[in-house]
Amino acid sequence: MNAPAVGLTATASPLDARLNRELEGFRAADLYRARRVVEGAHGIGLVVDGRACISFCSNDYLGLASDPRVAAAAKRALDRAGTGSGAAALVSGYNREHAQLEEELADYTGRARALLFTSGWAANLGTLRALFGKSDALLCDELNHASLIDGARLAGARYVRVPHADLAGYASALDDAKAQGGEVGIVSDSVFSMDGDEVDVPALAALARQRGATLVVDDAHGLGVTDGGAMALADVYIATLGKSLGAAGAFVAGSEALIEFLIQRARTWVFSTAPPPAIAAAARAALRIIRSEPEHQTRLQANIARFRRGVEALGSGLPFSLSPSTTPIQPLIVGPAGPAVVLSRALFERGYWVAAIRPPTVPAGTSRLRVTLSAAHTEAQIDGLVAAIADASLGGS
Ligand SMILES: *Cc1c(COP(=O)(O)O)cnc(C)c1O
């Protein structure tokens, strides 16, 4: 082997110099982010960086990510079908497990067909780019998930930012867009991932129908938790399998024509290796549990109510405000990034893991602790979190 040319390995590259400057800026603004390593299953009780804690920041709302029945289904599929699918679904990667999951998802959502993607990101980018183009307009909620924003930009359509969940804003944007010609799409989260509030899907669907627009709804945080109407009413229904289903991947559900078109044209699907069959088997097992055991949803609703009652009972004078959300996403809005990080750290020291969410994930000045509830939390764990919040915010860290 040749020795590397002198000077090509040791000195900092211009790229690193630029990145290090930017990283310093993130640090100075309290916006630097880092990961914590979880040992073992991602349930409620976790060992994180070597210490035990109770997690209140997962999207595994029904506790299925660590359900032994889901893991067992994946194991059986691993034994039968191995690990990788080896190719894109259009080539040789389409397994019986994928086909059955798609049928079961179509049945669950009440739509003609469903199509499995490797992730919600892939589903949103691939779908929006396939369905819309330069001569079209996409009306997008200003708080949409990053993958919907990037998908709409990738489509090349005119991007119209609509004020958050503002039906009058949609109506006037629709009139403008229609006057300019081309297809018009309305693109929205159902449950907003950082606020936990919901858009009025039936009203959006009515607007879309009246004005001949296509309604695309991302139900990542609604599927299996709340039915705000997207499943029945969106022309293009998108949801993930990595949140309440405790698996990974995502799917689009809709008409026969929609799914056949995506099979021809959704680039993130056509040119991507199909997910492991075992992941599809896990999602099928989780879906069966969701359909046959409604008690998890009942328990989740009770946990959400218990947390809200607990925080409301703490009274005023707290360094955050509780959002009016009725979903498992219950953010405590702190405001500036620094104090949000301090509160998150103080809770972690008390054994509760609640992530601080800062810009650019949320608008500047709205940094928050994004508390998420699960059906798997016990009443004692919820009461313990509320007590720790009181202690950390009133007693200092
Ligand atoms: C998590 C999320 C996604 C991305 O899904 P992944 O499967 O994690 O890539 C898309 N949309 C929304 C609203 C989400 O919350």
Ligand as a Chemical Component Dictionary entry (heavy atoms), coordinates in Angstrom:
data_LIG
# 
_chem_comp.id                   LIG 
_chem_comp.type                 NON-POLYMER 
_chem_comp.pdbx_formal_charge   0 
_chem_comp.three_letter_code    LIG 
# 
loop_
_chem_comp_atom.comp_id 
_chem_comp_atom.atom_id 
_chem_comp_atom.alt_atom_id 
_chem_comp_atom.type_symbol 
_chem_comp_atom.charge 
_chem_comp_atom.model_Cartn_x 
_chem_comp_atom.model_Cartn_y 
_chem_comp_atom.model_Cartn_z 
_chem_comp_atom.pdbx_ordinal 
LIG C1 C1 C 0 -42.040 10.519 13.357 1  
LIG C2 C2 C 0 -42.778 11.231 12.273 2  
LIG C3 C3 C 0 -42.488 11.005 10.930 3  
LIG C4 C4 C 0 -41.306 10.189 10.508 4  
LIG O1 O1 O 0 -41.558 8.836  10.634 5  
LIG P1 P1 P 0 -40.318 7.846  10.760 6  
LIG O2 O2 O 0 -40.918 6.518  10.493 7  
LIG O3 O3 O 0 -39.816 7.995  12.147 8  
LIG O4 O4 O 0 -39.328 8.262  9.733  9  
LIG C5 C5 C 0 -43.279 11.603 9.969  10 
LIG N1 N1 N 0 -44.304 12.413 10.319 11 
LIG C6 C6 C 0 -44.585 12.678 11.607 12 
LIG C7 C7 C 0 -45.722 13.599 11.937 13 
LIG C8 C8 C 0 -43.831 12.108 12.624 14 
LIG O5 O5 O 0 -44.091 12.393 13.897 15 
# 
loop_
_chem_comp_bond.comp_id 
_chem_comp_bond.atom_id_1 
_chem_comp_bond.atom_id_2 
_chem_comp_bond.value_order 
_chem_comp_bond.pdbx_ordinal 
LIG C1 C2 SING 1  
LIG C2 C3 SING 2  
LIG C2 C8 DOUB 3  
LIG C3 C4 SING 4  
LIG C3 C5 DOUB 5  
LIG C4 O1 SING 6  
LIG O1 P1 SING 7  
LIG P1 O2 DOUB 8  
LIG P1 O3 SING 9  
LIG P1 O4 SING 10 
LIG C5 N1 SING 11 
LIG N1 C6 DOUB 12 
LIG C6 C7 SING 13 
LIG C6 C8 SING 14 
LIG C8 O5 SING 15 
# 
